[in-house]
């Protein structure tokens, strides 16, 4: 009986890793889809969202879905006897891997999507909202600072500096996954998402050029 339980626990832990891996890729796709693409990978559950709200709605849906999967991957792993610290190490690694693979794929496709990106000149709101959430405020501070620093690096043609800042921008996806579930329950959520999309779109344009 004990052996059977151990086998089940191992199987459930493996499932939790798979869940976390998928969640990480949903986060990476969500950040990417704030900019219009020539094609999209859409989970069936989010197909109605895309049809009614377009790529911005799809991006938000993917971020929420990815965050939920990462959360439940952690809970599931812990439930079946896994050490929480393992997931706290593995999930960020999955997220970095997902953003890295997505960036590589996106760079390969960038030459085919110039016309599509021209349609995303104005995305979201340019006005930063006032938020009653310390994590969200700090996130936006980092995002705005990255935009300013990446703009300077681009103007100076400092590729090494730009790549370092680009990595920091991709790493913010992990913080965003934590913030979204908290703000989604408040009336500040739409304004946060709109401003995040506005700044992220400016950064994405620099990454593509």
MDAnalysis code that builds the backbone (N, CA, C; Angstrom):
import MDAnalysis as mda
import numpy as np

u = mda.Universe.empty(627, n_residues=209, atom_resindex=np.repeat(np.arange(209), 3), trajectory=True)
u.add_TopologyAttr("name", ["N", "CA", "C"] * 209)
u.add_TopologyAttr("resid", np.arange(1, 210))
u.add_TopologyAttr("resname", ["UNK", "UNK", "UNK", "UNK", "UNK", "UNK", "UNK", "UNK", "UNK", "UNK", "UNK", "UNK", "UNK", "UNK", "UNK", "UNK", "UNK", "UNK", "UNK", "UNK", "UNK", "UNK", "UNK", "UNK", "UNK", "UNK", "UNK", "UNK", "UNK", "UNK", "UNK", "UNK", "UNK", "UNK", "UNK", "UNK", "UNK", "UNK", "UNK", "UNK", "UNK", "UNK", "UNK", "UNK", "UNK", "UNK", "UNK", "UNK", "UNK", "UNK", "UNK", "UNK", "UNK", "UNK", "UNK", "UNK", "UNK", "UNK", "UNK", "UNK", "UNK", "UNK", "UNK", "UNK", "UNK", "UNK", "UNK", "UNK", "UNK", "UNK", "UNK", "UNK", "UNK", "UNK", "UNK", "UNK", "UNK", "UNK", "UNK", "UNK", "UNK", "UNK", "UNK", "UNK", "UNK", "UNK", "UNK", "UNK", "UNK", "UNK", "UNK", "UNK", "UNK", "UNK", "UNK", "UNK", "UNK", "UNK", "UNK", "UNK", "UNK", "UNK", "UNK", "UNK", "UNK", "UNK", "UNK", "UNK", "UNK", "UNK", "UNK", "UNK", "UNK", "UNK", "UNK", "UNK", "UNK", "UNK", "UNK", "UNK", "UNK", "UNK", "UNK", "UNK", "UNK", "UNK", "UNK", "UNK", "UNK", "UNK", "UNK", "UNK", "UNK", "UNK", "UNK", "UNK", "UNK", "UNK", "UNK", "UNK", "UNK", "UNK", "UNK", "UNK", "UNK", "UNK", "UNK", "UNK", "UNK", "UNK", "UNK", "UNK", "UNK", "UNK", "UNK", "UNK", "UNK", "UNK", "UNK", "UNK", "UNK", "UNK", "UNK", "UNK", "UNK", "UNK", "UNK", "UNK", "UNK", "UNK", "UNK", "UNK", "UNK", "UNK", "UNK", "UNK", "UNK", "UNK", "UNK", "UNK", "UNK", "UNK", "UNK", "UNK", "UNK", "UNK", "UNK", "UNK", "UNK", "UNK", "UNK", "UNK", "UNK", "UNK", "UNK", "UNK", "UNK", "UNK", "UNK", "UNK", "UNK", "UNK", "UNK", "UNK", "UNK", "UNK", "UNK", "UNK", "UNK"])
u.atoms.positions = np.array([
    [0.839, -1.208, 0.000],
    [0.000, 0.000, 0.000],
    [0.872, 1.255, 0.000],
    [1.929, 1.195, 0.819],
    [2.838, 2.327, 0.889],
    [3.527, 2.558, -0.447],
    [3.912, 1.447, -1.100],
    [4.562, 1.551, -2.408],
    [3.639, 2.208, -3.421],
    [2.364, 1.802, -3.400],
    [1.391, 2.381, -4.321],
    [1.236, 3.875, -4.079],
    [1.234, 4.280, -2.825],
    [1.109, 5.701, -2.503],
    [2.342, 6.475, -2.961],
    [3.505, 5.864, -2.802],
    [4.736, 6.520, -3.241],
    [4.744, 6.723, -4.753],
    [4.280, 5.691, -5.481],
    [4.218, 5.788, -6.936],
    [3.253, 6.884, -7.357],
    [2.104, 6.943, -6.672],
    [1.120, 7.986, -6.981],
    [1.688, 9.373, -6.692],
    [2.409, 9.496, -5.573],
    [2.990, 10.789, -5.202],
    [4.003, 11.252, -6.251],
    [4.822, 10.311, -6.732],
    [5.811, 10.647, -7.759],
    [5.115, 11.088, -9.041],
    [4.054, 10.350, -9.411],
    [3.308, 10.684, -10.630],
    [2.690, 12.071, -10.524],
    [2.144, 12.396, -9.362],
    [1.513, 13.701, -9.172],
    [2.551, 14.823, -9.170],
    [3.729, 14.536, -8.656],
    [4.797, 15.536, -8.683],
    [5.228, 15.822, -10.118],
    [5.314, 14.764, -10.919],
    [5.672, 14.936, -12.326],
    [4.608, 15.776, -13.035],
    [3.335, 15.517, -12.699],
    [2.244, 16.303, -13.278],
    [2.370, 17.774, -12.887],
    [2.784, 18.014, -11.648],
    [2.911, 19.405, -11.187],
    [4.019, 20.128, -11.952],
    [5.102, 19.415, -12.271],
    [6.166, 20.020, -13.071],
    [5.652, 20.356, -14.465],
    [4.874, 19.419, -15.053],
    [4.313, 19.660, -16.388],
    [3.376, 20.864, -16.363],
    [2.574, 20.959, -15.310],
    [1.648, 22.079, -15.166],
    [2.402, 23.401, -15.065],
    [3.480, 23.408, -14.292],
    [4.285, 24.609, -14.155],
    [4.963, 25.005, -15.453],
    [5.412, 24.002, -16.213],
    [6.080, 24.258, -17.492],
    [5.114, 24.915, -18.471],
    [3.893, 24.389, -18.544],
    [2.874, 24.950, -19.432],
    [2.503, 26.363, -18.985],
    [2.354, 26.542, -17.669],
    [2.022, 27.864, -17.145],
    [3.067, 28.900, -17.490],
    [4.344, 28.509, -17.432],
    [5.435, 29.425, -17.764],
    [5.360, 29.859, -19.230],
    [5.038, 28.925, -20.116],
    [4.944, 29.273, -21.534],
    [3.731, 30.144, -21.815],
    [2.650, 29.934, -21.067],
    [1.493, 30.816, -21.222],
    [1.867, 32.242, -20.830],
    [2.678, 32.392, -19.775],
    [3.123, 33.727, -19.366],
    [3.943, 34.384, -20.473],
    [4.859, 33.614, -21.046],
    [5.718, 34.155, -22.105],
    [4.897, 34.585, -23.312],
    [3.931, 33.757, -23.685],
    [3.072, 34.100, -24.820],
    [2.216, 35.305, -24.494],
    [1.743, 35.386, -23.250],
    [0.895, 36.503, -22.843],
    [1.607, 37.834, -22.999],
    [2.858, 37.909, -22.552],
    [3.633, 39.148, -22.695],
    [3.823, 39.487, -24.167],
    [4.109, 38.475, -24.967],
    [4.349, 38.693, -26.395],
    [3.106, 39.187, -27.120],
    [1.945, 38.661, -26.748],
    [0.731, 38.952, -27.500],
    [0.133, 40.318, -27.231],
    [0.753, 41.115, -26.358],
    [0.309, 42.497, -26.232],
    [0.573, 43.255, -27.529],
    [1.501, 42.730, -28.340],
    [1.736, 43.265, -29.678],
    [1.076, 42.345, -30.690],
    [0.511, 42.920, -31.742],
    [-0.158, 42.112, -32.760],
    [0.831, 41.169, -33.432],
    [0.376, 39.954, -33.733],
    [1.213, 38.930, -34.354],
    [0.568, 38.446, -35.647],
    [1.393, 37.843, -36.483],
    [0.854, 37.283, -37.724],
    [0.059, 36.020, -37.463],
    [0.353, 35.334, -36.357],
    [-0.391, 34.132, -35.973],
    [-0.349, 33.991, -34.461],
    [-1.313, 33.235, -33.914],
    [-1.409, 33.073, -32.468],
    [-1.595, 31.593, -32.103],
    [-1.049, 31.232, -30.956],
    [-1.297, 29.917, -30.377],
    [-2.310, 30.127, -29.262],
    [-3.538, 29.702, -29.498],
    [-4.625, 30.031, -28.576],
    [-5.184, 28.767, -27.915],
    [-5.096, 28.649, -26.589],
    [-5.766, 27.548, -25.892],
    [-7.275, 27.637, -26.134],
    [-7.928, 26.519, -26.274],
    [-9.361, 26.530, -26.593],
    [-10.176, 27.343, -25.600],
    [-9.786, 27.291, -24.340],
    [-10.545, 28.000, -23.304],
    [-10.506, 29.513, -23.516],
    [-9.477, 30.009, -24.220],
    [-9.340, 31.447, -24.438],
    [-9.762, 31.895, -25.832],
    [-10.220, 30.972, -26.651],
    [-10.640, 31.320, -28.007],
    [-11.762, 32.360, -28.022],
    [-12.805, 32.222, -27.179],
    [-13.856, 33.264, -27.147],
    [-13.313, 34.624, -26.720],
    [-12.317, 34.620, -25.815],
    [-11.720, 35.878, -25.362],
    [-11.037, 36.586, -26.528],
    [-10.310, 35.825, -27.329],
    [-9.622, 36.409, -28.481],
    [-10.614, 36.942, -29.507],
    [-11.697, 36.190, -29.733],
    [-12.687, 36.599, -30.732],
    [-13.379, 37.897, -30.351],
    [-13.586, 38.114, -29.041],
    [-14.307, 39.316, -28.602],
    [-13.368, 40.477, -28.261],
    [-12.170, 40.188, -27.737],
    [-11.296, 41.251, -27.238],
    [-9.984, 41.380, -27.995],
    [-9.739, 40.493, -28.947],
    [-8.528, 40.596, -29.752],
    [-7.276, 40.180, -29.020],
    [-6.117, 40.633, -29.522],
    [-4.848, 40.165, -28.976],
    [-4.586, 40.652, -27.547],
    [-5.100, 41.850, -27.197],
    [-4.902, 42.343, -25.831],
    [-5.655, 41.473, -24.832],
    [-6.898, 41.132, -25.165],
    [-7.664, 40.246, -24.301],
    [-7.017, 38.879, -24.178],
    [-6.491, 38.383, -25.309],
    [-5.805, 37.093, -25.295],
    [-4.563, 37.154, -24.419],
    [-3.803, 38.243, -24.530],
    [-2.588, 38.397, -23.727],
    [-2.913, 38.380, -22.234],
    [-3.932, 39.137, -21.854],
    [-4.328, 39.187, -20.442],
    [-4.796, 37.813, -19.974],
    [-5.593, 37.140, -20.815],
    [-6.084, 35.813, -20.467],
    [-4.955, 34.818, -20.268],
    [-3.941, 34.884, -21.126],
    [-2.799, 33.975, -21.013],
    [-1.998, 34.247, -19.738],
    [-1.847, 35.511, -19.391],
    [-1.129, 35.845, -18.157],
    [-1.861, 35.323, -16.932],
    [-3.169, 35.485, -16.939],
    [-3.970, 34.985, -15.809],
    [-3.909, 33.463, -15.752],
    [-4.117, 32.815, -16.899],
    [-4.103, 31.352, -16.955],
    [-2.726, 30.813, -16.563],
    [-1.674, 31.458, -17.058],
    [-0.330, 31.025, -16.705],
    [-0.052, 31.155, -15.223],
    [-0.483, 32.284, -14.634],
    [-0.299, 32.489, -13.205],
    [-1.036, 31.453, -12.370],
    [-2.255, 31.115, -12.794],
    [-3.049, 30.099, -12.086],
    [-2.362, 28.741, -12.142],
    [-1.859, 28.375, -13.323],
    [-1.183, 27.083, -13.474],
    [0.083, 27.010, -12.620],
    [0.846, 28.095, -12.572],
    [2.049, 28.108, -11.743],
    [1.686, 27.952, -10.264],
    [0.630, 28.624, -9.855],
    [0.192, 28.550, -8.460],
    [-0.235, 27.136, -8.085],
    [-1.070, 26.529, -8.920],
    [-1.552, 25.190, -8.600],
    [-0.474, 24.124, -8.770],
    [0.518, 24.383, -9.623],
    [1.656, 23.466, -9.730],
    [2.405, 23.426, -8.403],
    [2.592, 24.598, -7.815],
    [3.258, 24.691, -6.519],
    [2.447, 23.991, -5.429],
    [1.136, 24.255, -5.398],
    [0.265, 23.656, -4.384],
    [0.228, 22.124, -4.523],
    [0.130, 21.650, -5.751],
    [0.058, 20.211, -6.010],
    [1.352, 19.519, -5.588],
    [2.477, 20.118, -5.932],
    [3.767, 19.539, -5.583],
    [3.921, 19.441, -4.066],
    [3.521, 20.512, -3.382],
    [3.610, 20.545, -1.926],
    [2.652, 19.537, -1.287],
    [1.466, 19.389, -1.865],
    [0.448, 18.475, -1.327],
    [0.936, 17.043, -1.300],
    [1.717, 16.660, -2.307],
    [2.181, 15.278, -2.396],
    [3.599, 15.097, -1.848],
    [3.937, 15.916, -0.892],
    [5.172, 15.707, -0.145],
    [6.410, 16.352, -0.706],
    [6.268, 17.159, -1.739],
    [7.431, 17.821, -2.313],
    [7.889, 18.992, -1.457],
    [9.176, 19.252, -1.462],
    [9.707, 20.386, -0.705],
    [9.407, 21.683, -1.449],
    [8.734, 22.620, -0.806],
    [8.354, 23.878, -1.480],
    [9.523, 24.596, -2.124],
    [10.704, 24.536, -1.482],
    [11.861, 25.255, -2.004],
    [12.245, 24.768, -3.400],
    [11.971, 23.500, -3.695],
    [12.295, 22.956, -5.014],
    [11.478, 23.679, -6.089],
    [10.177, 23.823, -5.825],
    [9.317, 24.510, -6.792],
    [9.662, 25.996, -6.890],
    [10.075, 26.582, -5.788],
    [10.443, 27.998, -5.810],
    [11.698, 28.233, -6.649],
    [12.471, 27.181, -6.867],
    [13.639, 27.262, -7.743],
    [13.269, 26.884, -9.173],
    [12.501, 25.796, -9.304],
    [12.185, 25.253, -10.625],
    [11.252, 26.160, -11.428],
    [10.206, 26.691, -10.799],
    [9.241, 27.506, -11.540],
    [9.856, 28.767, -12.156],
    [10.699, 29.516, -11.423],
    [11.365, 30.645, -12.076],
    [12.277, 30.209, -13.230],
    [12.914, 29.042, -13.086],
    [13.754, 28.527, -14.172],
    [12.913, 28.197, -15.400],
    [11.740, 27.581, -15.160],
    [10.819, 27.296, -16.260],
    [10.408, 28.590, -16.958],
    [10.140, 29.616, -16.141],
    [9.706, 30.897, -16.702],
    [10.805, 31.531, -17.551],
    [12.043, 31.493, -17.055],
    [13.169, 32.027, -17.828],
    [13.346, 31.269, -19.141],
    [13.223, 29.940, -19.050],
    [13.347, 29.111, -20.251],
    [12.263, 29.452, -21.262],
    [11.037, 29.607, -20.762],
    [9.910, 29.913, -21.651],
    [10.106, 31.251, -22.357],
    [10.535, 32.269, -21.611],
    [10.766, 33.574, -22.219],
    [11.933, 33.526, -23.203],
    [12.956, 32.735, -22.883],
    [14.091, 32.604, -23.779],
    [13.718, 31.952, -25.096],
    [12.981, 30.847, -25.013],
    [12.544, 30.150, -26.220],
    [11.603, 31.022, -27.036],
    [10.699, 31.708, -26.336],
    [9.754, 32.572, -27.028],
    [10.458, 33.731, -27.731],
    [11.482, 34.284, -27.080],
    [12.248, 35.378, -27.685],
    [12.970, 34.902, -28.938],
    [13.560, 33.705, -28.871],
    [14.257, 33.142, -30.020],
    [13.297, 32.937, -31.186],
    [12.135, 32.374, -30.880],
    [11.131, 32.139, -31.922],
    [10.645, 33.458, -32.500],
    [10.439, 34.429, -31.614],
    [9.932, 35.723, -32.045],
    [10.927, 36.439, -32.951],
    [12.225, 36.322, -32.622],
    [13.251, 36.939, -33.462],
    [13.284, 36.322, -34.852],
    [13.034, 35.017, -34.907],
    [13.033, 34.329, -36.200],
    [11.844, 34.743, -37.060],
    [10.759, 35.146, -36.374],
    [9.543, 35.511, -37.099],
    [9.407, 37.013, -37.326],
    [10.329, 37.791, -36.744],
    [10.167, 39.257, -36.763],
    [10.129, 39.828, -38.175],
    [10.893, 39.229, -39.081],
    [10.906, 39.743, -40.447],
    [9.585, 39.594, -41.163],
    [8.734, 38.678, -40.649],
    [7.448, 38.435, -41.294],
    [6.320, 39.256, -40.696],
    [6.624, 39.993, -39.633],
    [5.530, 40.659, -38.906],
    [5.663, 42.174, -38.827],
    [6.453, 42.788, -39.716],
    [6.645, 44.242, -39.678],
    [5.323, 44.973, -39.870],
    [4.534, 44.557, -40.856],
    [3.262, 45.218, -41.128],
    [2.294, 45.063, -39.968],
    [2.303, 43.921, -39.315],
    [1.400, 43.712, -38.186],
    [1.754, 44.623, -37.017],
    [3.044, 44.865, -36.820],
    [3.446, 45.703, -35.696],
    [3.069, 47.156, -35.908],
    [2.919, 47.569, -37.169],
    [2.539, 48.949, -37.437],
    [1.137, 49.253, -36.936],
    [0.332, 48.226, -36.749],
    [-1.047, 48.416, -36.296],
    [-1.140, 48.572, -34.791],
    [0.008, 48.500, -34.086],
    [-0.013, 48.537, -32.624],
    [0.650, 49.790, -32.066],
    [0.588, 50.874, -32.823],
    [1.252, 52.101, -32.394],
    [0.692, 52.606, -31.069],
    [-0.626, 52.574, -30.930],
    [-1.254, 53.038, -29.705],
    [-1.959, 51.872, -29.015],
    [-1.346, 51.352, -27.980],
    [-1.924, 50.246, -27.221],
    [-2.038, 50.657, -25.768],
    [-3.213, 50.522, -25.208],
    [-3.396, 50.826, -23.810],
    [-3.443, 52.319, -23.534],
    [-3.346, 52.655, -22.262],
    [-3.423, 54.052, -21.834],
    [-2.040, 54.569, -21.466],
    [-1.775, 55.856, -21.836],
    [-0.477, 56.462, -21.536],
    [-0.429, 57.044, -20.133],
    [-1.543, 57.042, -19.430],
    [-1.607, 57.633, -18.099],
    [-1.419, 56.567, -17.025],
    [-0.395, 56.753, -16.196],
    [-0.154, 55.789, -15.125],
    [-1.233, 55.905, -14.056],
    [-1.849, 54.784, -13.693],
    [-2.910, 54.818, -12.686],
    [-2.351, 54.867, -11.271],
    [-3.149, 55.356, -10.335],
    [-2.792, 55.309, -8.924],
    [-3.339, 54.009, -8.350],
    [-2.454, 53.212, -7.774],
    [-2.831, 51.875, -7.316],
    [-2.640, 51.729, -5.809],
    [-3.539, 51.017, -5.187],
    [-3.408, 50.718, -3.762],
    [-2.784, 49.335, -3.584],
    [-1.697, 49.132, -4.298],
    [-1.017, 47.841, -4.247],
    [0.484, 48.103, -4.386],
    [1.222, 47.843, -3.319],
    [2.653, 48.147, -3.296],
    [3.427, 47.357, -4.348],
    [3.069, 46.073, -4.521],
    [3.758, 45.241, -5.511],
    [3.559, 45.795, -6.919],
    [2.322, 46.213, -7.211],
    [2.021, 46.729, -8.543],
    [2.749, 48.045, -8.795],
    [2.825, 48.895, -7.776],
    [3.527, 50.176, -7.922],
    [5.012, 49.946, -8.184],
    [5.604, 49.036, -7.449],
    [7.030, 48.745, -7.631],
    [7.273, 48.127, -9.007],
    [6.328, 47.287, -9.440],
    [6.450, 46.679, -10.772],
    [6.449, 47.761, -11.853],
    [5.522, 48.703, -11.752],
    [5.448, 49.773, -12.751],
    [6.678, 50.676, -12.694],
    [7.214, 50.896, -11.493],
    [8.455, 51.676, -11.365],
    [9.579, 51.003, -12.157],
    [9.692, 49.686, -11.984],
    [10.728, 48.932, -12.696],
    [10.496, 48.982, -14.203],
    [9.233, 48.837, -14.598],
    [8.898, 48.823, -16.025],
    [9.226, 50.160, -16.672],
    [8.849, 51.245, -16.012],
    [9.139, 52.582, -16.539],
    [10.639, 52.845, -16.597],
    [11.354, 52.412, -15.566],
    [12.807, 52.600, -15.548],
    [13.472, 51.814, -16.676],
    [12.984, 50.600, -16.923],
    [13.526, 49.790, -18.010],
    [13.280, 50.459, -19.367],
    [12.098, 51.030, -19.536],
    [11.790, 51.729, -20.782],
    [12.772, 52.882, -21.002],
    [13.011, 53.656, -19.950],
    [13.923, 54.800, -20.062],
    [15.354, 54.342, -20.355],
    [15.808, 53.322, -19.628],
    [17.177, 52.842, -19.800],
    [17.373, 52.152, -21.145],
    [16.361, 51.399, -21.592],
    [16.454, 50.723, -22.886],
    [16.446, 51.733, -24.029],
    [15.706, 52.829, -23.848],
    [15.688, 53.896, -24.858],
    [17.074, 54.525, -24.989],
    [17.720, 54.786, -23.851],
    [19.068, 55.357, -23.868],
    [20.057, 54.402, -24.534],
    [19.960, 53.110, -24.160],
    [20.871, 52.115, -24.730],
    [20.682, 51.990, -26.232],
    [19.422, 52.106, -26.662],
    [19.132, 52.020, -28.097],
    [19.710, 53.223, -28.835],
    [19.558, 54.395, -28.261],
    [20.062, 55.617, -28.890],
    [21.585, 55.610, -28.979],
    [22.225, 54.982, -27.981],
    [23.687, 54.918, -27.969],
    [24.222, 53.701, -28.720],
    [23.318, 52.878, -29.240],
    [23.697, 51.648, -29.945],
    [24.533, 50.734, -29.047],
    [24.200, 50.735, -27.755],
    [24.899, 49.896, -26.782],
    [24.176, 48.547, -26.689],
    [24.561, 47.611, -27.531],
    [23.865, 46.336, -27.636],
    [23.990, 45.497, -26.361],
    [25.174, 45.504, -25.755],
    [25.372, 44.716, -24.533],
    [24.474, 45.209, -23.405],
    [24.408, 46.531, -23.246],
    [23.541, 47.123, -22.224],
    [22.071, 46.821, -22.517],
    [21.707, 46.916, -23.796],
    [20.319, 46.675, -24.180],
    [19.926, 45.225, -23.895],
    [20.810, 44.274, -24.189],
    [20.506, 42.865, -23.947],
    [20.339, 42.583, -22.460],
    [21.165, 43.238, -21.634],
    [21.042, 43.075, -20.188],
    [19.698, 43.594, -19.703],
    [19.301, 44.757, -20.191],
    [18.011, 45.343, -19.810],
    [16.859, 44.508, -20.354],
    [17.048, 43.955, -21.537],
    [16.015, 43.114, -22.133],
    [15.753, 41.893, -21.265],
    [16.794, 41.293, -20.716],
    [16.641, 40.149, -19.822],
    [15.866, 40.550, -18.572],
    [16.176, 41.745, -18.042],
    [15.453, 42.229, -16.863],
    [13.971, 42.418, -17.172],
    [13.687, 42.893, -18.384],
    [12.292, 43.063, -18.797],
    [11.571, 41.720, -18.849],
    [12.209, 40.720, -19.404],
    [11.596, 39.395, -19.488],
    [11.387, 38.790, -18.104],
    [12.325, 39.072, -17.202],
    [12.203, 38.553, -15.834],
    [11.005, 39.146, -15.100],
    [10.553, 40.326, -15.529],
    [9.402, 40.959, -14.875],
    [8.125, 40.147, -15.046],
    [8.120, 39.253, -16.026],
    [6.933, 38.419, -16.237],
    [6.568, 37.615, -15.006],
    [7.576, 37.204, -14.235],
    [7.326, 36.443, -13.008],
    [6.589, 37.298, -11.983],
    [7.006, 38.559, -11.847],
    [6.335, 39.463, -10.909],
    [4.908, 39.750, -11.369],
    [4.739, 39.928, -12.659],
    [3.422, 40.228, -13.206],
    [2.442, 39.094, -12.927],
    [2.940, 37.855, -12.978],
    [2.089, 36.690, -12.724],
    [1.563, 36.666, -11.290],
    [2.312, 37.277, -10.374],
    [1.882, 37.342, -8.970],
    [0.903, 38.487, -8.765],
    [1.140, 39.592, -9.461],
    [0.328, 40.800, -9.267],
    [-1.060, 40.666, -9.870],
    [-1.165, 40.078, -11.041],
    [-2.438, 40.019, -11.759],
    [-3.566, 39.366, -10.943],
    [-3.342, 38.198, -10.320],
    [-4.437, 37.607, -9.527],
    [-4.913, 38.504, -8.396],
    [-4.004, 39.315, -7.840],
    [-4.383, 40.222, -6.752],
    [-5.232, 41.382, -7.268],
    [-4.779, 41.998, -8.356],
    [-5.487, 43.164, -8.888],
    [-6.765, 42.788, -9.623],
    [-6.838, 41.558, -10.111],
    [-8.007, 41.135, -10.888],
    [-9.303, 41.241, -10.072],
    [-9.169, 41.273, -8.768],
    [-10.338, 41.354, -7.883],
    [-10.731, 42.803, -7.581],
    [-10.004, 43.763, -8.135],
    [-10.257, 45.167, -7.819],
    [-10.653, 45.950, -9.070],
    [-11.176, 47.168, -8.866],
    [-11.550, 48.015, -9.992],
    [-10.349, 48.732, -10.608],
    [-9.163, 48.526, -10.018],
    [-7.945, 49.123, -10.556],
    [-7.310, 48.250, -11.636],
    [-7.810, 47.043, -11.770],
    [-7.213, 46.076, -12.697],
    [-7.194, 46.557, -14.149],
    [-8.316, 47.065, -14.705],
    [-8.291, 47.491, -16.120],
    [-7.259, 48.582, -16.405],
    [-7.180, 49.587, -15.517],
    [-6.235, 50.680, -15.754],
    [-4.794, 50.198, -15.633],
    [-4.549, 49.267, -14.727],
    [-3.196, 48.700, -14.589],
    [-2.802, 47.954, -15.851],
    [-3.708, 47.113, -16.359],
    [-3.434, 46.314, -17.550],
    [-3.206, 47.213, -18.761],
    [-4.014, 48.271, -18.884],
    [-3.893, 49.183, -20.022],
    [-2.538, 49.898, -20.007],
    [-2.137, 50.361, -18.832],
    [-0.862, 51.083, -18.755],
    [0.312, 50.127, -18.941],
    [0.198, 48.937, -18.372],
    [1.233, 47.931, -18.559],
    [1.393, 47.604, -20.044],
    [0.275, 47.486, -20.737],
    [0.308, 47.189, -22.171],
    [0.956, 48.337, -22.942],
    [0.655, 49.568, -22.535],
    [1.196, 50.749, -23.208],
    [2.733, 50.789, -23.117],
    [3.252, 50.602, -21.898],
    [4.700, 50.657, -21.702],
    [5.373, 49.434, -22.324],
    [4.773, 48.255, -22.117],
    [5.355, 47.018, -22.655],
    [5.422, 47.059, -24.170],
    [4.414, 47.678, -24.789],
    [4.401, 47.767, -26.246],
    [5.560, 48.623, -26.752],
    [5.875, 49.706, -26.039],
    [7.007, 50.554, -26.415],
    [8.316, 49.765, -26.337],
    [8.427, 48.959, -25.290],
    [9.634, 48.141, -25.133],
    [9.713, 47.080, -26.219],
    [8.566, 46.461, -26.508],
    [8.543, 45.414, -27.535],
    [8.961, 45.976, -28.900],
    [8.558, 47.200, -29.189],
    [8.925, 47.826, -30.468],
    [10.440, 47.984, -30.571],
    [11.071, 48.406, -29.469],
    [12.517, 48.559, -29.478],
    [13.204, 47.215, -29.661],
    [12.623, 46.171, -29.056],
    [13.221, 44.834, -29.184],
    [13.137, 44.321, -30.608],
    [12.101, 44.728, -31.342],
    [11.906, 44.236, -32.695],
    [12.754, 44.986, -33.721],
    [13.115, 46.228, -33.409],
    [13.844, 47.058, -34.382],
    [15.361, 46.902, -34.237],
])
